[in-house]
Amino acid sequence: ILNRLASEAYRRPATDADVEGLMRFYEEGAREGGFENGVRFGLQAILASPSFIFRMERQPPDVEPGDVYPLHDLDLASRLSFFLWGSPPDQELTQVASEGRLSEPEVLEAQALRMLEDPRAEALATRFAAQWLRLQDMENIRPDPFWYPNFSDNLAADMRRETELLFEHLVREDRSILEFFTADYSFLNERLARHYDIPGVVGNRFRKVQYPQGANRQGVLGHASVLLLTSMGNRTSPVLRGKWVMEVLMGSPPPPPPPNVPELDETDAVEEGRVLTTRERLEMHRANPACSSCHVMMDPIGVALDNYDVMGKWRLREDGVPVDTQGEFYDGSRITGPQELVEVLTQRPIPLVRNFTEYLLSYAIARPAGYADQSTVRSIVRDAEADEYSISSLVLGVVNSDPFRMKRAQAISVDDVDF
């Protein structure tokens, strides 16, 4: 019993030394309360073991600090499984790794494809995509109940689920990552469809819904989850939305604001007896030369999304004044709304795909991708172009890469540490 439990918990076949140590706990528990209590003590020891709590990757004894070495097959199995499933490897993957065959490129690729087709690959949406898009930040925004009385935790959960389901669909159907930005459909239930003013959706079950004519939504930039997390509690924020697109989607974060520059909230909201629109306040704010260089890049992106209110509902007026979403992208392209923004972004897909791949690689290897990894990222993107940047081509590019399959030796190996 303890041998089986330890093998599953440690994500490798339990050794004789492992079982011998666990049996001592079993014997102590059995003396106090019989067989079941002995197994309980053994299980407690397994759950407290560093081999269960940490993903410790073995370092060969003959390597010097700084040397690069291939991961042991069993460690590679854990890395692959936590990447695609967010859970320990299953029996088939463990068996292949135990036979020493997982490090063979064709076997590794076959296992990765098998795992992508498994329902457990949903973890790429609920774990990776949620972290990449910072969906957890939705919890920090509570729309003002006076202006947005229809907001509820259930609606917020539906917003987040919509985004996860779109990404999961792309993984399951092996679609292009660019479809994440251009999709003319989404996954809605009745509550969210009613929020978007889309008729014909009944019940709590999410299903794929084609956007009707005039829905004014496209891809993830039309999702209420993203529009909410990039807003303030009582108003939209083109600055936050532009900054989010540059950081999260384009991988080109603007520099931090210079010191002693007032926040947009401190800009006068009233002039000559009338309330200024968000666009007018932005123009006043970036009149400061110290602000202009960054805002000239961020603001047109955020302003293009200003037809969406705090909760992501489409609007044409703000405080009784028509919303003006016209702007100029930093390359000179004219933008008049969210659809034009998506077109401008996807006309040059390389930055979007490269940034997505860098996030994907960082998630897979459980560390930030550094400057030394950039050649790998570029190579993955270049090879995936022939397959129109499908999810599988990008995932397989990560799995076959040196940063995923190999590791640099540290000064001290975990095998040298007495736990």
C-alpha positions as CSV (number, residue, x, y, z in Angstrom):
1,I,0.0,0.0,0.0
2,L,2.7,2.5,1.0
3,N,4.8,1.6,-2.1
4,R,1.9,2.4,-4.4
5,L,0.9,5.6,-2.6
6,A,4.5,6.8,-2.4
7,S,5.0,6.1,-6.1
8,E,2.0,8.2,-7.0
9,A,2.8,11.0,-4.6
10,Y,6.5,11.2,-5.5
11,R,5.8,11.0,-9.2
12,R,8.4,8.2,-9.6
13,P,8.7,4.6,-8.6
14,A,9.3,4.4,-4.8
15,T,12.7,3.1,-3.9
16,D,13.5,0.4,-1.3
17,A,14.8,3.2,0.9
18,D,11.6,5.1,0.5
19,V,9.5,2.2,1.5
20,E,11.8,1.2,4.4
21,G,11.5,4.6,5.9
22,L,7.7,4.7,5.5
23,M,7.4,1.2,7.1
24,R,8.9,2.6,10.3
25,F,6.1,5.1,10.5
26,Y,3.6,2.3,9.8
27,E,5.0,0.1,12.5
28,E,4.8,3.0,15.1
29,G,1.2,3.8,14.1
30,A,0.2,0.1,14.1
31,R,1.6,-0.3,17.6
32,E,-0.6,2.5,18.8
33,G,-3.9,1.8,16.9
34,G,-3.6,-1.2,14.6
35,F,-3.4,-1.6,10.8
36,E,-5.5,1.4,9.7
37,N,-3.6,3.7,12.1
38,G,-0.3,2.4,10.8
39,V,-1.3,3.2,7.2
40,R,-2.5,6.6,8.4
41,F,1.0,7.3,9.9
42,G,2.6,6.2,6.7
43,L,0.4,8.4,4.6
44,Q,1.1,11.4,6.8
45,A,4.8,10.7,6.3
46,I,4.3,10.7,2.5
47,L,2.4,14.0,2.5
48,A,5.1,15.6,4.7
49,S,8.0,14.4,2.5
50,P,10.0,16.9,0.4
51,S,9.6,14.4,-2.5
52,F,5.9,15.1,-2.4
53,I,5.9,18.8,-1.5
54,F,8.6,19.9,-4.0
55,R,9.3,19.0,-7.6
56,M,12.9,18.1,-7.0
57,E,14.8,17.5,-10.3
58,R,17.8,15.3,-9.9
59,Q,21.3,16.6,-10.8
60,P,23.9,14.1,-12.1
61,P,26.8,13.7,-9.7
62,D,29.5,14.2,-12.3
63,V,28.5,17.7,-13.6
64,E,30.1,20.9,-12.6
65,P,28.3,24.1,-11.5
66,G,27.2,25.8,-14.7
67,D,27.1,22.7,-16.8
68,V,24.0,22.0,-18.8
69,Y,22.5,18.5,-18.6
70,P,19.4,16.7,-19.8
71,L,16.6,16.1,-17.3
72,H,16.1,12.6,-16.0
73,D,13.1,11.0,-17.8
74,L,11.0,10.9,-14.7
75,D,11.7,14.6,-13.9
76,L,10.8,15.4,-17.5
77,A,7.5,13.5,-17.1
78,S,6.6,15.7,-14.1
79,R,7.6,18.8,-15.9
80,L,5.4,17.9,-18.9
81,S,2.5,16.8,-16.8
82,F,2.4,19.9,-14.6
83,F,2.8,22.1,-17.7
84,L,-0.2,20.6,-19.7
85,W,-2.4,19.2,-16.9
86,G,-1.4,21.0,-13.7
87,S,-1.2,17.6,-12.0
88,P,1.2,14.6,-11.6
89,P,1.9,12.3,-14.5
90,D,-0.5,9.5,-15.2
91,Q,0.4,5.8,-15.4
92,E,1.2,5.8,-19.1
93,L,3.5,8.8,-18.9
94,T,5.3,7.4,-15.8
95,Q,5.7,4.0,-17.4
96,V,7.3,5.5,-20.5
97,A,9.6,7.6,-18.4
98,S,10.5,4.6,-16.2
99,E,11.6,2.8,-19.3
100,G,13.9,5.7,-20.3
101,R,12.1,6.4,-23.5
102,L,10.5,9.8,-22.8
103,S,13.6,11.7,-23.7
104,E,13.4,10.4,-27.2
105,P,12.1,13.3,-29.3
106,E,9.4,11.3,-31.1
107,V,8.1,9.7,-27.9
108,L,8.1,13.1,-26.1
109,E,6.1,14.7,-28.9
110,A,3.7,11.8,-29.0
111,Q,3.0,12.0,-25.3
112,A,2.5,15.8,-25.5
113,L,0.0,15.4,-28.3
114,R,-1.8,12.7,-26.3
115,M,-2.0,14.9,-23.3
116,L,-3.3,17.9,-25.2
117,E,-6.2,15.8,-26.4
118,D,-7.0,14.8,-22.8
119,P,-9.7,16.7,-20.9
120,R,-7.1,17.5,-18.2
121,A,-5.5,19.9,-20.7
122,E,-8.2,22.3,-19.5
123,A,-5.5,23.3,-16.9
124,L,-3.9,25.4,-19.7
125,A,-7.0,27.6,-19.6
126,T,-7.7,27.7,-15.9
127,R,-4.1,28.0,-14.8
128,F,-1.9,29.3,-17.6
129,A,-4.3,31.6,-19.4
130,A,-5.7,33.0,-16.2
131,Q,-2.2,33.8,-15.0
132,W,-1.1,35.2,-18.4
133,L,-4.2,37.5,-18.6
134,R,-4.1,38.4,-14.9
135,L,-7.7,37.3,-14.4
136,Q,-7.2,37.2,-10.7
137,D,-7.1,41.0,-10.8
138,M,-10.8,41.0,-11.3
139,E,-11.2,40.4,-7.6
140,N,-9.6,43.9,-7.0
141,I,-12.4,45.7,-8.9
142,R,-15.8,46.2,-7.3
143,P,-18.0,48.3,-9.6
144,D,-19.8,51.2,-7.8
145,P,-23.2,49.8,-6.9
146,F,-24.8,53.2,-7.6
147,W,-23.8,53.2,-11.2
148,Y,-23.6,49.4,-11.8
149,P,-26.3,47.8,-9.6
150,N,-26.4,44.6,-11.7
151,F,-22.9,43.5,-10.8
152,S,-22.7,40.3,-8.8
153,D,-20.1,37.7,-7.9
154,N,-22.0,35.2,-10.1
155,L,-21.7,37.5,-13.1
156,A,-18.0,38.1,-12.4
157,A,-17.4,34.3,-12.3
158,D,-19.2,34.0,-15.6
159,M,-17.0,36.7,-17.1
160,R,-13.9,34.8,-16.1
161,R,-15.3,31.5,-17.3
162,E,-16.0,32.9,-20.7
163,T,-12.4,33.8,-21.2
164,E,-11.2,30.4,-19.9
165,L,-13.6,28.5,-22.2
166,L,-12.5,30.4,-25.3
167,F,-8.8,29.5,-24.7
168,E,-9.8,25.9,-23.8
169,H,-11.6,25.7,-27.2
170,L,-8.5,26.9,-29.0
171,V,-6.5,24.2,-27.3
172,R,-9.1,21.4,-27.9
173,E,-9.6,22.3,-31.5
174,D,-5.9,23.2,-32.1
175,R,-6.7,26.6,-33.5
176,S,-4.4,29.5,-34.1
177,I,-3.5,31.7,-31.1
178,L,-4.4,34.7,-33.3
179,E,-8.0,33.5,-33.1
180,F,-7.9,34.4,-29.5
181,F,-7.9,38.0,-30.7
182,T,-10.1,37.8,-33.7
183,A,-12.9,35.2,-32.8
184,D,-16.3,36.3,-33.9
185,Y,-17.9,33.9,-31.3
186,S,-17.6,33.3,-27.6
187,F,-18.9,30.9,-24.9
188,L,-21.9,32.3,-23.0
189,N,-24.7,31.3,-20.6
190,E,-28.0,33.1,-20.2
191,R,-26.8,35.5,-17.5
192,L,-23.7,36.6,-19.5
193,A,-25.6,36.7,-22.9
194,R,-28.2,39.0,-21.3
195,H,-25.4,41.2,-20.0
196,Y,-24.1,41.5,-23.6
197,D,-27.7,42.0,-24.9
198,I,-27.4,38.9,-27.0
199,P,-30.7,37.1,-27.4
200,G,-31.6,33.4,-27.7
201,V,-29.3,31.9,-24.9
202,V,-31.2,30.1,-22.2
203,G,-30.0,28.4,-19.1
204,N,-26.8,28.3,-16.9
205,R,-24.9,26.0,-19.2
206,F,-22.1,27.7,-21.3
207,R,-22.2,27.0,-25.0
208,K,-20.5,28.4,-28.1
209,V,-22.4,31.4,-29.4
210,Q,-21.8,33.2,-32.7
211,Y,-21.9,36.9,-32.2
212,P,-25.0,38.4,-34.0
213,Q,-24.6,41.3,-36.5
214,G,-23.8,44.5,-34.7
215,A,-22.7,42.8,-31.4
216,N,-19.5,45.0,-31.5
217,R,-17.4,42.2,-29.9
218,Q,-14.4,40.4,-31.1
219,G,-11.9,38.1,-29.4
220,V,-10.6,38.5,-25.9
221,L,-10.6,42.4,-26.1
222,G,-14.4,42.1,-26.2
223,H,-14.6,40.0,-23.0
224,A,-16.1,41.6,-19.9
225,S,-13.4,39.9,-17.8
226,V,-10.6,41.9,-19.4
227,L,-12.6,45.1,-19.6
228,L,-13.5,44.9,-15.9
229,L,-10.0,44.2,-14.6
230,T,-8.7,47.2,-16.6
231,S,-11.2,49.6,-15.2
232,M,-11.7,51.6,-12.0
233,G,-14.6,51.0,-9.7
234,N,-16.6,54.0,-11.0
235,R,-15.3,54.7,-14.5
236,T,-13.3,53.2,-17.3
237,S,-9.6,53.8,-17.6
238,P,-8.0,54.1,-21.1
239,V,-4.6,54.3,-19.4
240,L,-5.1,51.0,-17.6
241,R,-6.5,49.3,-20.7
242,G,-3.7,50.6,-23.0
243,K,-1.1,49.6,-20.4
244,W,-2.6,46.1,-20.1
245,V,-2.6,45.5,-23.9
246,M,1.0,46.7,-24.2
247,E,2.2,44.6,-21.2
248,V,0.1,41.4,-21.4
249,L,-0.5,41.0,-25.2
250,M,2.3,42.9,-26.9
251,G,5.1,42.3,-24.4
252,S,6.1,46.0,-24.6
253,P,5.4,47.5,-21.2
254,P,5.6,51.3,-20.9
255,P,8.2,52.7,-18.5
256,P,7.0,53.7,-15.0
257,P,5.7,57.3,-14.7
258,P,8.2,59.9,-13.8
259,P,8.3,61.1,-10.2
260,N,6.1,64.1,-9.1
261,V,3.6,63.6,-11.9
262,P,0.0,63.7,-10.7
263,E,-2.3,60.8,-11.3
264,L,-5.1,61.1,-13.8
265,D,-7.5,61.1,-10.9
266,E,-6.0,64.4,-9.8
267,T,-6.7,66.0,-13.1
268,D,-9.6,68.4,-12.9
269,A,-12.8,66.6,-13.8
270,V,-14.9,69.8,-14.2
271,E,-14.2,72.8,-16.5
272,E,-16.5,75.8,-17.1
273,G,-19.3,74.2,-15.2
274,R,-19.4,70.9,-17.1
275,V,-18.1,67.5,-16.4
276,L,-15.1,66.6,-18.7
277,T,-15.1,63.3,-20.5
278,T,-12.4,60.7,-19.9
279,R,-10.8,61.6,-23.3
280,E,-10.7,65.3,-22.4
281,R,-9.1,64.6,-19.1
282,L,-6.5,62.4,-20.8
283,E,-5.6,65.2,-23.2
284,M,-5.1,67.6,-20.3
285,H,-3.0,65.0,-18.4
286,R,-0.7,64.3,-21.3
287,A,-0.1,68.0,-22.0
288,N,2.7,67.6,-19.5
289,P,5.8,66.7,-21.7
290,A,7.0,64.2,-19.1
291,C,3.7,62.2,-19.6
292,S,3.3,62.6,-23.3
293,S,5.9,60.1,-24.5
294,C,4.2,57.2,-22.9
295,H,0.6,58.3,-23.1
296,V,0.9,58.8,-26.9
297,M,1.4,55.0,-27.2
298,M,-1.0,53.8,-24.4
299,D,-3.9,56.2,-24.8
300,P,-5.0,55.4,-28.4
301,I,-5.2,51.7,-27.5
302,G,-7.3,52.3,-24.3
303,V,-9.5,55.0,-26.0
304,A,-10.3,52.5,-28.8
305,L,-11.9,50.3,-26.1
306,D,-13.8,53.1,-24.4
307,N,-17.2,52.1,-25.9
308,Y,-17.1,49.4,-23.3
309,D,-18.1,50.5,-19.8
310,V,-16.6,49.3,-16.5
311,M,-18.6,46.0,-16.8
312,G,-17.9,45.5,-20.5
313,K,-21.4,46.6,-21.8
314,W,-21.4,48.5,-25.0
315,R,-22.2,52.2,-24.8
316,L,-22.3,55.2,-27.1
317,R,-22.4,58.0,-24.6
318,E,-20.5,58.9,-21.4
319,D,-22.3,61.3,-19.1
320,G,-24.5,62.3,-21.9
321,V,-21.6,63.1,-24.3
322,P,-20.9,60.8,-27.3
323,V,-17.9,58.6,-26.7
324,D,-15.0,59.5,-29.0
325,T,-12.8,56.5,-29.7
326,Q,-10.8,57.8,-32.6
327,G,-7.0,57.8,-32.3
328,E,-3.8,57.0,-34.0
329,F,-1.7,53.9,-33.2
330,Y,2.0,54.6,-32.7
331,D,2.8,53.3,-36.2
332,G,0.4,56.0,-37.7
333,S,-2.6,53.7,-38.3
334,R,-5.9,55.2,-37.6
335,I,-8.1,53.5,-35.0
336,T,-11.8,54.3,-34.6
337,G,-12.9,51.5,-32.3
338,P,-12.1,48.0,-31.0
339,Q,-12.4,46.2,-34.4
340,E,-9.8,48.5,-35.9
341,L,-7.6,48.0,-32.9
342,V,-7.7,44.2,-33.4
343,E,-6.9,44.6,-37.1
344,V,-3.9,46.8,-36.3
345,L,-2.6,44.4,-33.7
346,T,-3.0,41.3,-35.8
347,Q,-1.6,42.8,-39.0
348,R,1.8,42.3,-37.4
349,P,1.2,39.0,-35.5
350,I,4.9,38.3,-34.6
351,P,4.9,40.5,-31.4
352,L,1.7,38.9,-30.2
353,V,2.8,35.4,-30.8
354,R,6.3,36.0,-29.5
355,N,5.0,37.4,-26.3
356,F,2.5,34.6,-25.9
357,T,5.3,32.0,-26.5
358,E,7.5,33.7,-23.9
359,Y,4.7,33.5,-21.3
360,L,4.1,29.8,-22.3
361,L,7.8,28.9,-21.9
362,S,8.0,30.7,-18.5
363,Y,5.0,28.8,-17.3
364,A,6.4,25.5,-18.6
365,I,9.8,25.8,-17.0
366,A,8.5,27.5,-13.8
367,R,10.9,30.5,-14.1
368,P,10.9,33.7,-16.0
369,A,12.3,33.4,-19.5
370,G,15.5,35.4,-19.5
371,Y,17.6,37.0,-22.2
372,A,19.3,33.7,-22.9
373,D,15.9,32.2,-23.7
374,Q,15.0,34.7,-26.4
375,S,16.6,32.9,-29.2
376,T,14.5,29.8,-28.3
377,V,11.3,31.9,-28.3
378,R,12.1,33.3,-31.7
379,S,12.9,29.9,-33.1
380,I,9.6,28.5,-31.7
381,V,7.6,31.3,-33.3
382,R,9.5,31.0,-36.6
383,D,8.8,27.3,-36.8
384,A,5.1,27.7,-35.9
385,E,4.4,30.2,-38.7
386,A,4.1,27.3,-41.2
387,D,1.2,25.9,-39.1
388,E,-0.4,29.4,-38.7
389,Y,0.6,29.6,-35.1
390,S,-1.6,26.7,-33.9
391,I,-1.6,26.0,-30.2
392,S,-0.1,22.5,-30.7
393,S,2.8,23.9,-32.8
394,L,3.7,26.4,-30.0
395,V,3.3,23.9,-27.2
396,L,5.4,21.3,-29.1
397,G,8.0,24.0,-29.7
398,V,8.2,24.6,-26.0
399,V,8.3,20.9,-25.1
400,N,11.1,20.2,-27.6
401,S,13.2,23.2,-26.6
402,D,16.4,23.0,-24.7
403,P,15.1,25.1,-21.7
404,F,12.3,22.6,-21.2
405,R,14.3,19.4,-21.6
406,M,17.6,20.5,-20.0
407,K,18.8,22.3,-16.9
408,R,21.8,24.2,-15.7
409,A,23.7,22.6,-12.8
410,Q,23.6,24.4,-9.5
411,A,26.4,24.7,-6.9
412,I,24.5,22.3,-4.6
413,S,22.3,19.4,-5.7
414,V,19.1,18.5,-3.9
415,D,20.6,15.0,-3.6
416,D,23.3,16.4,-1.4
417,V,20.9,17.9,1.1
418,D,19.9,15.8,4.1
419,F,16.1,16.2,4.6
